Amino acid sequence: MAFTLPDLPYAYDALQPFMSAETLEFHHDKHHKAYLDAMLPMIAGTPLENAPIEQVVVESFRSNPKLFNQAGQYYNHLHFWNWMKPSGGGAAPGGLQRQIEQDLGGMDAFRAAFIDAGKTQFGSGWAWLEWRDGKLAVTKTPNGENPLATGGVPILGVDVWEHSYYIDYRNARPKYLEAWFDHLINWEYAEQLFEQARG
């Protein structure tokens, strides 16, 4: 399949004041593009050249760390842009809300655990809501690693690399995470991924 850099699903300034146009321009146009540009020559002429990105991520995780670093981040960001929307946040919808209550003790407990995962991820990485072994879990991973690589399914993820927040929040990662959770999450997209994962 042909891997490309997708357009953002909203205007660069659509997430202000919680994420600036400058951040999105650097993050999407420079960083996401760089992961793609680095990945493409690594898979050119190999069986992975025409494989789904999910297969590239899983197969490279243990066998080719250099490829995984690029493929993992390319994959993560394909979802990251869709995990946000203007006027986002609020409560999770329907079935996902009920599953959060069952597995994580409700939205308040989930919010606290998710933000804490992002705050305590040392260095670069991600915080996740993932579906694994028939239930939801809050986890965190370093660098470009994601739940997909180890048998989980990402339902919601927040990027805690500095390029995701430093222009807007400087070193105040907790403030970024709180704003992201309360004002930017696209719960409808997370619900779609949850329904697909649950089957």
ZIVEN-V391140 format. One record per residue. PSI is psi as a letter, one per 40 degrees, with the letter a starting at -180 (NA if undefined). OMEGA is omega as a letter, one per 20 degrees, with the letter a starting at -180 (NA if undefined). BURIAL is I if it has 24 or more other ideal C-beta (glycine too) atoms within 12 Angstrom, else O. Layout:
PSI_OMEGA_BURIAL ; PSI_OMEGA_BURIAL
//
This chain:
i_a_O ; h_r_O ; h_a_I ; i_r_O ; h_a_O ; i_r_O ; i_r_O ; i_r_I ; e_r_O ; i_r_O ; i_a_O ; d_a_O ; e_a_O ; e_a_O ; e_r_I ; i_j_O ; e_a_O ; d_r_I ; h_a_I ; i_r_O ; d_r_O ; d_r_O ; d_a_I ; d_r_I ; d_r_O ; d_a_I ; d_a_I ; d_a_I ; d_a_O ; d_a_O ; d_a_I ; d_r_I ; d_a_I ; d_r_O ; d_r_I ; d_a_I ; d_r_O ; d_a_I ; d_a_I ; d_r_I ; d_r_O ; d_a_I ; e_a_I ; h_r_O ; e_r_O ; i_r_O ; d_a_O ; e_a_I ; d_a_O ; e_a_O ; i_r_O ; i_a_O ; d_r_I ; d_r_I ; d_r_O ; d_a_I ; d_a_I ; d_a_I ; d_a_O ; e_a_I ; d_a_I ; d_a_O ; d_a_O ; g_a_O ; d_a_O ; d_r_O ; d_a_I ; d_a_I ; d_a_I ; d_a_I ; d_r_I ; d_a_I ; d_r_I ; d_r_I ; d_a_I ; d_a_I ; d_r_I ; d_r_I ; d_a_I ; d_a_I ; d_a_I ; e_r_I ; e_r_I ; i_r_I ; i_r_I ; i_r_O ; f_r_O ; a_a_I ; a_a_I ; a_a_O ; i_r_O ; i_a_I ; i_r_O ; b_a_O ; d_r_O ; d_r_I ; d_a_O ; d_r_O ; d_r_I ; d_r_I ; d_a_O ; d_a_O ; d_a_I ; e_r_I ; e_r_O ; i_a_O ; d_a_I ; d_r_O ; d_r_O ; d_r_I ; d_a_I ; d_a_O ; d_a_I ; d_r_I ; d_r_I ; d_r_O ; d_r_I ; d_r_I ; d_a_I ; e_r_O ; h_a_I ; h_a_O ; a_a_O ; i_r_I ; a_a_I ; i_r_I ; i_a_I ; i_q_I ; h_a_I ; i_r_I ; h_a_I ; h_r_I ; f_r_O ; e_r_O ; i_r_O ; i_r_I ; i_r_I ; h_a_I ; i_r_I ; i_a_I ; i_r_I ; i_r_O ; b_a_I ; e_a_I ; i_r_I ; i_a_I ; d_a_I ; d_a_I ; d_a_I ; f_r_O ; e_r_O ; i_r_I ; h_r_I ; h_r_I ; d_r_I ; h_r_I ; i_r_I ; h_a_I ; h_r_I ; f_r_I ; i_a_I ; d_a_O ; e_r_I ; e_a_I ; e_a_I ; d_r_I ; d_a_O ; d_a_I ; e_a_I ; b_a_O ; e_a_O ; g_a_O ; d_r_I ; d_r_I ; d_r_O ; d_a_I ; d_r_I ; d_r_I ; d_a_I ; d_a_I ; d_a_I ; d_a_O ; e_a_O ; e_a_I ; h_r_I ; g_a_I ; d_r_I ; d_r_O ; d_r_I ; d_r_I ; d_r_I ; d_r_O ; d_r_I ; d_a_I ; d_r_O ; d_a_O ; d_a_I ; d_r_O ; NA_NA_O
//
